[in-house]
């Protein structure tokens, strides 16, 4: 989940962790100071009462012999002092009380809680602290963490040191009282609370960050989808506008193409009908009739292209399937376009295998495909150029491939999609050099796909065009193909 977060989210996470840790440390320091102050103040009050009662009673006996361990051990009054000290602290919630002489040496230790694990351990956890505080005027407390014996848990203690001063002279120390309070329980609760608080803040932020990440991911997904949808809509709108322009241009072009043969038909027929040119020979009339016929055939070809493409677009074309000799049909198509190639000084080269290609397909459309491709190749190939027709058998796919390649003007790779689009022409002006509706290639591709085949085109400017189409040996019925068997 967090791999998805942006860098600023990672920085925010690190910042929150640092802030949470610092806040926890601040809470830890403040709480420990408060605990130390509270317990130390209680210990100082207890010590003050002890000094004004027990210590004041025995100080004149204890102070002179405080440096002599033997006298301290054998003096009956010292024993009585120890008993009174133990009784004074007996019912107080303290761990241990130690009494030191003016040199910081331990004179007496009273274990208040006999069952406590510190029983018998009379040494102070921090003797250096005792010595350094001997000449202070006021009591002082500190927190110490102490494990008195090996393999015993570490305990948390509050150590309070209260100096004994000589009467009337606060700068002369007679000794010190050390009170140790065991605050391990409250301290552990404090530490646990600090850890839980810090961890809770981090956990809450992680949860928030995770929710923010999921929300951001969903939002970005929605935005991305909306962006894609907008791009698709923009592309569709652009395509619709382009198609509308192409249709408009196509209508202008086709009007020009239809008008040319119609003008010829009407003009020559008017001449014949009205005999407006006296002295015209029978041969001349015969030429006019041939011109009318050629214009009519050309006009019919244009109309058939438009009708066939419209039917193909509407899915209303039917296949009239029969067994054909594709090799002979290719050779026949080459003969049909031969005169036009010869007039343009274009060389037609056919290289087909000797074994005939026998197919079960729509012969009329197969012939129309070849004628369209050959006519286009010859039309767009300049003088002294060549058009090559080849074919081969794909044994593995059980299909036949045919290729028409020319050395003509070619099409720029970026313009191929436009040339193959409906109503699209690379040269779309009324004064373009080459006549035609521009439906030849799109219609040919439609026929190939209708016959369950594949159509590919490759072309380069001033190099030529290579078109390959592949048809199965036998068309199989499936959705989108209407087959009419022809005997």
C-alpha positions as CSV (number, residue, x, y, z in Angstrom):
1,X,0.0,0.0,0.0
2,X,2.7,2.5,1.0
3,X,4.7,1.8,-2.1
4,X,2.1,3.8,-3.9
5,X,2.6,6.9,-1.7
6,X,4.3,9.9,-3.2
7,X,7.5,11.3,-1.8
8,X,5.7,14.1,0.1
9,X,3.6,11.4,1.9
10,X,6.8,9.6,2.9
11,X,8.2,12.8,4.2
12,X,5.0,13.5,6.1
13,X,5.1,10.0,7.7
14,X,8.7,10.5,8.8
15,X,7.8,13.9,10.2
16,X,4.9,12.5,12.1
17,X,7.0,9.7,13.6
18,X,9.7,12.2,14.7
19,X,7.0,14.5,16.2
20,X,5.4,11.6,17.9
21,X,8.7,10.5,19.4
22,X,9.6,14.0,20.5
23,X,6.2,14.5,22.0
24,X,6.6,11.1,23.8
25,X,10.0,12.2,25.1
26,X,8.6,15.5,26.3
27,X,5.7,13.7,28.1
28,X,8.2,11.2,29.5
29,X,10.5,14.0,30.8
30,X,7.6,16.0,32.2
31,X,5.9,13.0,33.9
32,X,9.2,11.7,35.3
33,X,10.0,15.2,36.7
34,X,6.6,15.4,38.2
35,X,6.9,12.0,39.7
36,X,10.3,12.8,41.1
37,X,9.1,16.1,42.5
38,X,6.1,14.6,44.2
39,X,7.8,11.6,45.7
40,X,10.9,13.7,46.7
41,X,8.7,16.2,48.4
42,X,6.9,13.5,50.4
43,X,10.3,12.0,51.3
44,X,11.6,15.4,52.3
45,X,8.6,15.9,54.6
46,X,9.2,12.5,56.2
47,X,12.9,13.3,56.6
48,X,12.1,16.6,58.2
49,X,9.9,14.9,60.8
50,X,12.6,12.3,61.4
51,X,15.3,15.0,61.9
52,X,13.2,16.9,64.4
53,X,12.4,13.9,66.5
54,X,14.7,10.9,66.3
55,X,17.8,12.5,65.0
56,X,17.6,15.5,67.2
57,X,17.3,13.2,70.2
58,X,20.4,11.1,69.4
59,X,22.6,13.4,67.4
60,X,24.8,14.4,70.3
61,X,25.6,10.7,70.8
62,X,25.9,9.7,67.2
63,X,27.9,12.5,65.6
64,X,31.0,12.2,67.9
65,X,31.4,8.5,67.1
66,X,30.1,8.5,63.5
67,X,33.6,7.7,62.2
68,X,34.2,4.8,64.5
69,X,32.4,1.6,63.3
70,X,33.3,-0.3,66.5
71,X,31.7,2.2,68.9
72,X,28.7,2.5,66.6
73,X,28.3,-1.3,66.8
74,X,28.8,-1.6,70.6
75,X,27.2,1.6,71.9
76,X,23.8,0.7,73.5
77,X,22.4,4.2,72.7
78,X,23.2,3.6,69.0
79,X,21.3,0.4,69.2
80,X,18.3,2.3,70.7
81,X,18.8,4.9,67.9
82,X,18.5,2.2,65.3
83,X,15.4,0.8,66.9
84,X,13.7,4.2,67.1
85,X,14.7,4.9,63.5
86,X,13.1,1.6,62.3
87,X,10.0,2.2,64.3
88,X,9.7,5.7,62.8
89,X,9.8,4.5,59.2
90,X,8.0,1.1,59.9
91,X,4.6,1.9,58.4
92,X,5.7,4.2,55.7
93,X,5.7,3.2,52.0
94,X,9.4,3.3,51.6
95,X,12.0,0.8,50.4
96,X,14.9,1.6,52.6
97,X,16.5,4.3,54.7
98,X,20.2,4.8,55.0
99,X,22.1,7.2,57.3
100,X,25.6,8.5,56.4
101,X,28.2,10.4,58.4
102,X,29.7,13.7,57.4
103,X,32.2,11.9,55.2
104,X,29.6,10.1,53.2
105,X,30.2,6.7,54.9
106,X,27.2,4.4,55.7
107,X,26.4,4.3,59.4
108,X,23.1,2.5,59.4
109,X,20.6,0.9,57.0
110,X,17.0,0.2,57.8
111,X,15.1,-2.1,55.4
112,X,11.5,-1.0,55.7
113,X,10.0,-3.7,53.4
114,X,11.6,-7.0,54.5
115,X,9.9,-8.9,51.7
116,X,11.3,-6.6,49.1
117,X,14.0,-7.9,46.8
118,X,16.4,-5.2,48.0
119,X,16.4,-6.6,51.6
120,X,20.0,-7.1,52.7
121,X,21.4,-4.8,50.1
122,X,22.3,-1.9,52.3
123,X,24.6,-0.1,49.9
124,X,23.2,3.0,48.1
125,X,22.6,2.6,44.4
126,X,24.5,5.9,43.8
127,X,27.1,6.7,46.6
128,X,28.7,9.4,44.5
129,X,25.5,11.3,44.5
130,X,25.4,11.0,48.4
131,X,28.8,12.5,48.8
132,X,28.2,15.3,46.3
133,X,25.0,16.4,48.2
134,X,26.4,16.5,51.7
135,X,26.8,20.2,51.9
136,X,23.5,21.2,50.3
137,X,21.0,23.2,52.3
138,X,17.9,21.7,50.7
139,X,16.9,18.1,50.0
140,X,17.3,16.8,46.5
141,X,15.8,13.8,44.7
142,X,16.6,11.9,41.5
143,X,15.4,8.9,39.6
144,X,17.7,5.9,39.4
145,X,17.4,2.5,37.7
146,X,19.0,-0.2,39.7
147,X,19.5,-3.9,39.6
148,X,21.2,-4.7,42.9
149,X,21.8,-8.4,42.3
150,X,22.8,-10.4,39.2
151,X,19.9,-11.7,37.1
152,X,17.4,-9.6,39.0
153,X,15.0,-7.3,37.2
154,X,15.9,-3.6,37.0
155,X,13.9,-1.5,39.4
156,X,13.2,2.2,39.3
157,X,13.9,4.1,42.5
158,X,13.6,7.7,43.6
159,X,16.5,8.6,45.8
160,X,16.1,11.5,48.2
161,X,19.0,12.9,50.1
162,X,18.5,15.2,53.1
163,X,21.6,16.6,54.8
164,X,21.9,16.9,58.7
165,X,23.2,20.4,59.6
166,X,24.8,21.5,62.8
167,X,22.5,23.7,64.9
168,X,22.8,27.3,63.8
169,X,25.2,26.6,60.9
170,X,23.7,25.4,57.7
171,X,27.1,25.1,56.1
172,X,28.4,22.5,58.5
173,X,27.1,19.0,57.7
174,X,26.8,16.3,60.3
175,X,25.6,13.6,57.9
176,X,22.8,12.8,55.6
177,X,19.6,10.8,55.4
178,X,18.9,8.8,52.3
179,X,15.4,7.6,51.5
180,X,14.8,5.2,48.7
181,X,11.3,4.8,47.3
182,X,10.4,2.0,44.9
183,X,8.4,3.5,42.0
184,X,8.9,0.6,39.6
185,X,5.2,0.0,39.1
186,X,4.1,3.6,38.4
187,X,7.3,4.1,36.3
188,X,6.5,1.1,34.1
189,X,3.0,2.3,33.7
190,X,4.4,5.7,32.7
191,X,6.7,4.2,30.1
192,X,4.0,1.9,28.8
193,X,1.6,4.8,28.5
194,X,4.3,6.8,26.6
195,X,5.0,3.9,24.2
196,X,1.3,3.3,23.7
197,X,0.7,7.0,23.1
198,X,3.5,7.4,20.6
199,X,2.6,4.1,18.9
200,X,-1.0,5.2,18.8
201,X,-0.3,8.5,17.2
202,X,1.9,6.8,14.6
203,X,-0.7,4.0,14.0
204,X,-3.5,6.6,13.6
205,X,-1.4,8.5,11.1
206,X,-0.5,5.3,9.2
207,X,-4.2,4.4,9.1
208,X,-5.0,8.0,7.9
209,X,-2.2,7.8,5.4
210,X,-3.4,4.4,4.2
211,X,-7.0,5.7,3.8
212,X,-5.6,8.8,2.0
213,X,-3.5,6.6,-0.3
214,X,-6.5,4.4,-1.2
215,X,-8.7,7.5,-1.7
216,X,-6.0,9.1,-3.8
217,X,-5.6,5.9,-5.8
218,X,-9.3,5.7,-6.5
219,X,-9.4,9.4,-7.3
220,X,-6.5,9.1,-9.7
221,X,-8.1,6.0,-11.3
222,X,-11.4,7.9,-11.8
223,X,-9.5,10.9,-13.1
224,X,-7.4,8.7,-15.4
225,X,-10.5,6.9,-16.7
226,X,-12.2,10.3,-17.2
227,X,-9.1,11.5,-19.0
228,X,-9.1,8.5,-21.2
229,X,-12.8,8.9,-21.9
230,X,-12.2,12.6,-22.7
231,X,-9.4,11.6,-25.1
232,X,-11.6,8.9,-26.7
233,X,-14.4,11.4,-27.1
234,X,-12.0,14.0,-28.5
235,X,-10.6,11.4,-30.9
236,X,-14.1,10.3,-31.9
237,X,-15.1,13.9,-32.4
238,X,-12.0,14.6,-34.5
239,X,-12.6,11.4,-36.4
240,X,-16.2,12.3,-37.0
241,X,-15.2,15.8,-38.2
242,X,-12.5,14.3,-40.4
243,X,-14.9,11.7,-41.8
244,X,-17.5,14.5,-42.4
245,X,-14.9,16.5,-44.3
246,X,-13.8,13.5,-46.2
247,X,-17.5,12.7,-47.1
248,X,-18.0,16.3,-48.3
249,X,-14.8,16.2,-50.3
250,X,-15.8,12.8,-51.6
251,X,-19.1,14.1,-52.8
252,X,-17.4,17.0,-54.5
253,X,-14.9,14.6,-56.2
254,X,-17.5,12.0,-57.2
255,X,-19.7,14.8,-58.7
256,X,-16.7,15.8,-60.8
257,X,-16.0,12.2,-61.7
258,X,-19.6,11.5,-62.7
259,X,-20.0,14.7,-64.6
260,X,-17.1,13.9,-66.9
261,X,-18.5,10.7,-68.5
262,X,-22.0,12.1,-68.4
263,X,-21.0,15.2,-70.4
264,X,-19.3,12.9,-72.9
265,X,-22.4,10.7,-73.2
266,X,-24.8,13.6,-73.5
267,X,-22.5,15.6,-75.8
268,X,-21.9,12.8,-78.3
269,X,-25.4,11.6,-78.2
270,X,-26.7,15.2,-79.0
271,X,-24.4,15.3,-82.0
272,X,-25.7,12.0,-83.3
273,X,-29.3,12.9,-82.5
274,X,-29.4,16.4,-83.9
275,X,-26.8,15.8,-86.7
276,X,-25.4,19.3,-85.8
277,X,-22.2,18.4,-87.7
278,X,-23.1,18.0,-91.4
279,X,-20.8,15.9,-93.4
280,X,-19.8,13.6,-90.6
281,X,-18.8,10.2,-91.9
282,X,-20.2,6.9,-90.8
283,X,-16.7,6.1,-89.3
284,X,-16.9,9.3,-87.2
285,X,-20.3,8.3,-85.9
286,X,-18.9,4.9,-85.0
287,X,-16.1,6.6,-83.0
288,X,-18.7,8.8,-81.2
289,X,-20.7,5.6,-80.3
290,X,-17.5,4.0,-79.0
291,X,-16.8,7.1,-76.9
292,X,-20.4,7.0,-75.5
293,X,-20.0,3.3,-74.7
294,X,-16.6,3.9,-73.0
295,X,-18.0,6.8,-71.0
296,X,-21.0,4.7,-70.0
297,X,-18.8,1.8,-68.9
298,X,-16.7,4.2,-66.9
299,X,-19.7,5.8,-65.3
300,X,-21.1,2.3,-64.5
301,X,-17.8,1.4,-62.9
302,X,-17.9,4.5,-60.6
303,X,-21.5,3.8,-59.6
304,X,-20.7,0.1,-58.9
305,X,-17.9,1.1,-56.7
306,X,-20.1,3.4,-54.7
307,X,-22.9,0.8,-54.4
308,X,-20.6,-2.1,-53.6
309,X,-18.9,-0.1,-50.8
310,X,-22.3,1.0,-49.4
311,X,-23.4,-2.6,-49.3
312,X,-20.2,-3.7,-47.7
313,X,-20.5,-1.1,-45.1
314,X,-24.1,-2.2,-44.4
315,X,-23.1,-5.9,-44.3
316,X,-25.4,-6.7,-47.2
317,X,-22.9,-8.2,-49.6
318,X,-23.3,-11.9,-50.4
319,X,-20.7,-14.3,-51.5
320,X,-21.4,-16.5,-54.5
321,X,-19.0,-19.4,-53.8
322,X,-17.8,-21.8,-56.4
323,X,-14.6,-23.7,-57.3
324,X,-12.3,-21.5,-59.4
325,X,-8.9,-21.8,-61.0
326,X,-7.2,-18.8,-59.3
327,X,-4.1,-19.0,-61.5
328,X,-6.1,-18.6,-64.7
329,X,-8.2,-15.8,-63.2
330,X,-5.0,-13.9,-62.3
331,X,-3.7,-14.3,-65.9
332,X,-7.0,-13.2,-67.3
333,X,-7.0,-10.0,-65.1
334,X,-3.5,-9.3,-66.3
335,X,-4.7,-9.5,-69.9
336,X,-7.6,-7.1,-69.2
337,X,-5.3,-4.4,-67.8
338,X,-2.6,-5.1,-70.5
339,X,-3.8,-2.5,-73.0
340,X,-3.8,0.2,-70.3
341,X,-0.3,-0.9,-69.2
342,X,0.9,-0.9,-72.7
343,X,-0.4,2.6,-73.4
344,X,1.4,3.8,-70.3
345,X,4.6,2.0,-71.1
346,X,4.3,-0.1,-67.9
347,X,5.8,-3.6,-67.9
348,X,3.5,-6.3,-66.4
349,X,5.4,-9.3,-64.9
350,X,3.6,-12.4,-63.7
351,X,5.4,-15.1,-61.7
352,X,3.0,-17.8,-60.5
353,X,3.7,-21.5,-59.9
354,X,2.9,-23.9,-62.7
355,X,0.6,-25.9,-60.5
356,X,-2.8,-24.1,-60.6
357,X,-4.3,-22.7,-57.4
358,X,-7.7,-24.2,-57.0
359,X,-10.0,-22.4,-54.5
360,X,-13.6,-22.5,-53.3
361,X,-14.4,-18.8,-53.1
362,X,-16.3,-16.0,-54.8
363,X,-14.8,-15.7,-58.2
364,X,-16.4,-12.4,-59.1
365,X,-15.1,-10.6,-56.1
366,X,-11.7,-12.3,-56.4
367,X,-11.5,-11.0,-59.9
368,X,-12.6,-7.5,-58.8
369,X,-9.9,-7.5,-56.1
370,X,-7.2,-8.3,-58.6
371,X,-8.5,-5.8,-61.2
372,X,-8.7,-3.0,-58.5
373,X,-5.1,-3.7,-57.4
374,X,-3.7,-4.1,-60.9
375,X,-5.5,-1.0,-62.2
376,X,-4.2,1.0,-59.3
377,X,-0.7,-0.3,-59.7
378,X,-0.7,0.5,-63.5
379,X,-2.4,3.9,-62.9
380,X,0.2,5.1,-60.3
381,X,3.3,3.7,-62.0
382,X,5.1,6.1,-64.4
383,X,6.4,5.1,-67.8
384,X,9.2,2.5,-67.9
385,X,8.0,1.2,-64.5
386,X,7.0,-2.3,-63.7
387,X,4.1,-4.1,-61.9
388,X,4.8,-7.6,-60.5
389,X,2.2,-10.2,-59.7
390,X,3.2,-13.2,-57.6
391,X,1.4,-15.9,-55.6
392,X,2.3,-18.8,-53.3
393,X,0.6,-21.6,-51.3
394,X,0.7,-21.5,-47.5
395,X,0.7,-25.2,-46.7
396,X,0.5,-24.8,-42.9
397,X,-2.6,-22.5,-43.1
398,X,-4.0,-24.1,-46.2
399,X,-4.4,-20.7,-47.9
400,X,-3.2,-18.8,-50.9
401,X,-1.4,-15.5,-50.9
402,X,-1.2,-13.1,-53.8
403,X,1.1,-10.0,-54.1
404,X,0.8,-7.0,-56.4
405,X,4.0,-4.9,-56.3
406,X,4.7,-1.8,-58.4
407,X,7.5,0.7,-58.8
408,X,5.2,3.7,-58.8
409,X,4.9,6.9,-56.9
410,X,4.1,5.2,-53.6
411,X,2.4,6.5,-50.5
412,X,4.0,8.0,-47.5
413,X,3.7,5.6,-44.5
414,X,1.9,8.3,-42.5
415,X,-0.7,8.6,-45.3
416,X,-1.5,4.9,-45.7
417,X,-4.2,4.9,-43.1
418,X,-5.9,7.8,-44.8
419,X,-5.7,6.1,-48.2
420,X,-7.3,3.0,-46.7
421,X,-10.1,5.0,-44.9
422,X,-13.5,5.4,-46.2
423,X,-13.8,8.5,-48.4
424,X,-10.1,9.2,-47.8
425,X,-7.7,10.1,-50.6
426,X,-4.1,11.3,-50.3
427,X,-4.6,13.7,-53.2
428,X,-8.1,15.1,-52.5
429,X,-8.3,18.2,-54.8
430,X,-10.5,18.5,-57.8
431,X,-7.5,19.0,-60.0
432,X,-5.7,15.9,-58.7
433,X,-3.6,14.2,-61.4
434,X,-5.2,10.7,-61.0
435,X,-9.0,10.3,-61.5
436,X,-11.1,7.9,-59.4
437,X,-13.5,7.8,-56.5
438,X,-10.8,6.8,-53.9
439,X,-12.9,3.8,-52.9
440,X,-10.7,1.2,-54.7
441,X,-8.4,0.2,-51.9
442,X,-11.0,0.4,-49.1
443,X,-13.4,-1.6,-51.2
444,X,-10.7,-4.2,-52.0
445,X,-9.9,-4.6,-48.3
446,X,-13.6,-5.0,-47.5
447,X,-13.9,-7.8,-50.1
448,X,-10.8,-9.6,-48.8
449,X,-12.1,-9.4,-45.2
450,X,-15.5,-10.5,-46.3
451,X,-13.9,-13.5,-47.9
452,X,-12.3,-14.4,-44.5
453,X,-8.9,-13.2,-45.7
454,X,-6.1,-10.9,-44.7
455,X,-5.0,-7.7,-46.4
456,X,-1.7,-5.8,-45.9
457,X,-0.1,-2.8,-47.6
458,X,3.4,-1.4,-47.6
459,X,4.5,1.7,-49.4
460,X,7.2,4.3,-49.7
461,X,7.3,7.6,-51.7
462,X,9.0,7.2,-55.1
463,X,9.8,3.5,-54.3
464,X,6.5,1.8,-54.9
465,X,3.7,-0.1,-53.2
466,X,3.4,-3.7,-52.2
467,X,-0.1,-5.1,-51.4
468,X,-0.6,-8.7,-50.2
469,X,-3.9,-10.5,-49.7
470,X,-4.4,-14.0,-48.4
471,X,-7.5,-16.1,-48.9
472,X,-8.4,-19.5,-47.5
473,X,-8.5,-22.5,-49.8
474,X,-12.2,-22.8,-49.0
475,X,-14.4,-20.2,-47.3
476,X,-16.2,-21.5,-44.2
477,X,-19.5,-20.2,-43.1
478,X,-19.5,-18.2,-39.9
479,X,-21.1,-15.1,-38.4
480,X,-20.9,-12.0,-40.7
481,X,-20.6,-14.1,-43.9
482,X,-23.6,-14.9,-46.1
483,X,-22.7,-17.6,-48.6
484,X,-24.6,-18.5,-51.7
485,X,-23.5,-21.6,-53.4
486,X,-23.2,-21.3,-57.2
487,X,-23.1,-24.5,-59.3
